[in-house]
Amino acid sequence: MTDGVYFRQLLSGRDFAVGDPIATQMVNFSYLIGDAASREAVVVDPAYAPGDLLDILAADDMRLTGVLVTHHHPDHVGGDLMGHPLSGLAELLGTAPVPVHVHRDEAEWVRRGTGVSATDLTAHEHDDLLQVGAVPIRLLHTPGHTPGSQCFLVADRLIAGDTLFLQGCGRTDFPGGDPDAMYASLQQLARLIGNPVVHPGHQYSEEPAASLIHVRRTNVVFRPRSVEEFRMAFG
């Protein structure tokens, strides 16, 4: 906890969903973010073993008040992953009925993929602010990997989902992917004020996080100088 912000980065297969072979292979990160004073918290992308994440919150004396969704893919929110059913939002809401915060362009994808009700979802626009106790979380619409992908800026941290990894970015060849939109989203993140620490949706690099300045300097997705160059390299 720093500056009153409760923050935990949890790796699937190691910190939760231990022993789950899919969780271990996919190396997803989930995040717990909250207000250390009010003890309110949200969970980002609760797939595989949402009960484990609730247990971690309880052990830290934190109370879940919401869910933040980066995007609809089942390794982030649960659902069917190529014939493998994954636990996620539906199971979490069965235990802890809290609002699920999605970008408006992702709401229907999340509903169809997880089976949760539309009334469980709170749709947001780009640059909305969500208050968790006294801690503001800024919601950034970053389409490209999916139409309603979003990242979350809290204090000096950027939870980047599958929009931006420490090396590379999310694929754009899945349904709803768009390389032109991805280029624009990456440029938007590169222009963020300050130097937030990038916390990605998967551990695809040795380090679990790195400063935005470092990522901009070393990540190949920032080398193209135009959308045309990006499309040729990563489209």
C-alpha positions in Angstrom: 0.0 0.0 0.0 1.4 3.4 -1.0 -0.3 6.8 -0.8 -3.4 5.1 0.6 -3.8 2.8 -2.5 -4.1 -0.9 -2.0 -2.7 -2.7 -5.0 -1.8 -6.3 -5.7 -0.7 -7.9 -9.0 -1.5 -11.6 -8.9 -0.3 -14.2 -11.4 -2.6 -17.0 -12.4 -1.2 -20.5 -11.7 1.1 -19.1 -9.0 -0.8 -16.6 -6.8 -4.3 -18.0 -7.5 -5.7 -20.9 -9.4 -2.6 -22.8 -8.3 -2.4 -26.2 -10.1 -4.8 -25.2 -12.9 -2.9 -26.1 -16.1 -4.6 -23.6 -18.3 -4.1 -20.7 -15.8 -0.5 -21.7 -15.5 0.0 -21.8 -19.2 -1.8 -18.5 -20.0 0.1 -16.5 -17.3 -2.7 -14.0 -16.8 -2.5 -11.2 -14.3 -5.5 -10.2 -12.2 -5.3 -7.1 -10.1 -6.8 -5.9 -6.8 -7.1 -2.2 -6.3 -8.6 -0.3 -3.4 -8.6 2.3 -0.7 -6.5 1.4 2.2 -8.6 3.6 4.5 -12.1 2.6 3.6 -11.1 -1.0 2.8 -13.1 -1.0 -0.5 -11.6 -2.7 -3.5 -12.2 -3.8 -7.0 -10.8 -6.8 -8.9 -9.6 -6.5 -12.5 -10.2 -9.5 -14.8 -11.2 -12.3 -12.3 -10.8 -15.4 -14.4 -9.9 -19.1 -13.5 -10.5 -19.0 -9.7 -12.5 -15.9 -8.6 -13.0 -17.5 -5.1 -9.3 -17.4 -4.6 -9.2 -13.7 -5.4 -12.1 -13.1 -2.9 -10.1 -15.1 -0.3 -7.1 -12.9 -0.8 -9.2 -9.8 -0.4 -10.7 -11.2 2.8 -7.3 -12.1 4.2 -6.2 -8.5 3.5 -9.4 -7.2 5.3 -10.6 -5.6 2.1 -14.3 -5.6 0.8 -15.1 -6.1 -2.8 -17.3 -3.3 -4.3 -16.8 -3.9 -8.1 -15.2 -5.6 -11.0 -13.2 -3.9 -13.8 -13.0 -5.7 -17.1 -10.2 -4.9 -19.6 -11.9 -7.0 -22.4 -14.2 -9.9 -23.0 -11.8 -12.8 -23.7 -12.5 -15.9 -21.5 -9.0 -15.9 -20.0 -9.9 -12.5 -18.5 -13.6 -12.9 -17.6 -14.4 -16.6 -17.9 -16.4 -18.5 -20.4 -15.5 -21.0 -23.1 -11.8 -21.1 -24.2 -11.6 -23.3 -27.2 -13.8 -26.0 -25.5 -12.4 -25.5 -22.0 -14.9 -23.8 -19.6 -13.3 -21.2 -17.4 -14.7 -19.8 -14.2 -14.9 -16.0 -14.0 -17.6 -13.3 -13.7 -20.6 -15.5 -13.4 -19.1 -17.5 -10.6 -17.9 -14.4 -8.8 -21.2 -12.6 -9.0 -22.9 -15.7 -7.6 -20.9 -15.1 -4.4 -20.4 -11.4 -4.5 -23.0 -9.5 -6.5 -21.2 -6.3 -7.4 -21.3 -4.0 -10.4 -19.1 -5.0 -13.4 -17.5 -2.0 -15.1 -17.0 -2.5 -18.9 -16.6 -0.1 -21.8 -19.9 0.3 -23.6 -18.5 -1.2 -26.8 -17.6 -4.4 -24.9 -20.8 -4.9 -22.9 -22.6 -7.2 -25.3 -19.4 -9.3 -25.9 -19.0 -9.7 -22.2 -22.7 -10.6 -21.7 -22.6 -13.2 -24.5 -19.3 -14.7 -23.5 -19.9 -15.1 -19.7 -23.7 -15.5 -19.5 -24.1 -12.7 -17.0 -27.1 -10.4 -17.2 -27.0 -7.1 -18.9 -28.2 -5.6 -15.6 -24.9 -6.8 -14.0 -22.9 -4.6 -16.3 -22.2 -0.9 -15.9 -21.2 0.6 -19.3 -18.6 3.4 -19.4 -17.3 5.9 -21.9 -13.6 6.8 -22.5 -12.1 8.8 -19.7 -14.7 8.0 -17.1 -13.6 8.1 -13.5 -14.5 5.3 -11.0 -14.2 6.1 -7.3 -13.1 3.2 -5.1 -13.4 4.8 -1.7 -11.3 8.0 -2.1 -9.1 6.4 -4.9 -10.0 7.5 -8.4 -9.5 5.1 -11.3 -9.4 6.5 -14.8 -10.9 4.3 -17.5 -9.2 4.7 -20.9 -10.9 3.2 -24.0 -8.1 1.5 -26.0 -9.7 -0.5 -28.9 -7.6 -2.7 -31.2 -7.4 -6.0 -29.5 -11.2 -5.9 -29.0 -13.7 -3.1 -29.8 -14.1 -2.1 -26.1 -10.7 -2.9 -24.6 -9.9 -0.5 -21.8 -6.9 0.3 -19.6 -7.0 1.7 -16.1 -4.9 4.5 -14.7 -4.6 4.6 -10.9 -2.1 6.7 -9.1 1.3 6.0 -10.8 0.2 2.7 -12.4 -1.3 1.8 -15.8 -3.2 -1.6 -15.9 -2.9 -2.2 -19.6 -4.8 -5.5 -20.1 -4.0 -7.0 -23.5 -3.6 -3.6 -25.2 0.1 -3.2 -24.2 2.6 -5.7 -22.9 6.1 -5.0 -21.9 7.1 -6.5 -25.2 4.5 -6.5 -28.0 0.8 -5.8 -27.9 -2.5 -7.7 -28.1 -3.3 -9.6 -31.3 -5.6 -7.9 -33.8 -6.6 -10.9 -35.8 -9.3 -12.1 -33.4 -13.0 -11.2 -34.0 -13.3 -7.5 -33.4 -9.6 -6.8 -33.7 -8.4 -3.8 -35.6 -4.7 -2.9 -36.3 -5.5 0.7 -37.1 -7.4 1.2 -33.8 -4.5 -0.6 -32.0 -2.0 1.8 -33.4 -4.1 4.8 -32.3 -4.5 3.3 -28.8 -0.8 2.7 -28.4 -0.1 6.2 -29.4 -2.7 7.4 -26.9 -0.9 5.5 -24.1 2.5 6.7 -25.2 1.3 10.3 -24.7 0.1 9.8 -21.1 1.5 12.5 -18.7 4.1 11.3 -16.3 5.7 7.9 -16.2 3.3 5.4 -14.9 4.3 1.8 -14.3 2.8 -0.5 -17.0 1.2 -3.6 -15.5 0.1 -5.9 -18.4 -2.6 -8.5 -18.7 -0.1 -11.4 -19.1 3.5 -12.0 -18.0 5.1 -12.4 -21.4 8.3 -10.8 -20.2 10.7 -11.7 -17.4 9.7 -8.6 -15.4 6.1 -8.3 -14.3 6.0 -4.5 -14.8 8.1 -1.6 -16.1 7.9 2.2 -16.5 6.1 3.6 -19.5 9.3 5.4 -20.6 11.2 2.1 -20.6 8.4 0.3 -22.5 8.2 3.1 -25.1 12.0 2.8 -25.6 12.2 -1.0 -25.8 8.9 -2.3 -27.1 8.9 -2.9 -30.9 5.3 -1.8 -31.2 6.4 1.8 -30.8 8.9 1.7 -33.6 6.4 2.3 -36.5 6.0 6.0 -37.2 2.7 5.8 -39.0 -0.4 3.6 -39.1 0.7 2.3 -42.5 4.1 1.1 -41.0 2.3 -0.4 -38.0 -0.2 -2.2 -40.3 2.7 -3.7 -42.4 4.5 -4.9 -39.3 1.7 -6.0 -37.0 -1.5 -6.0 -39.0 
